Amino acid sequence: MWWLYALLSAGFAALTAIFAKIGMADIPSNLATAIRTVIILIMVWTIVLVKGEYKGVGQISRQGLLMLALSGVATGCSWLFYFRALQVGKVSQVAPVDKLSIALTIVLSAIFLHEAITWKTAIGALLILSGTLVLILK
């Protein structure tokens, strides 16, 4: 079932790039990111409140909270740079290069989470890296 969520994520991520490029035609990328973030905040907290998941807040460990905070900072930085890249570049180039994060995640998951890298995963990561190089090198 995870793959269905991953496919939905990919589809919505594609729409994110298209809608963002059109939406920030006349505004700074940081303002566009801020507007998008407010919408996400409202949407996600509405879901948490409706599902009653807010009750678990008190059970989050300090380490868990720290890691979630760092994840939030990383996400914020990613969004700010992504929207700036979208504003000055072509969506058809920016979005695929952004997906280099997949190959980086594979390497970092092996280093920090001690996840095994299979041949299939390694080949996939190398193909992503190769595709990124094709897009950014002249």
Order of alpha helices (4+ residues) and beta strands (2+ residues): alpha-alpha-alpha-alpha-alpha-alpha
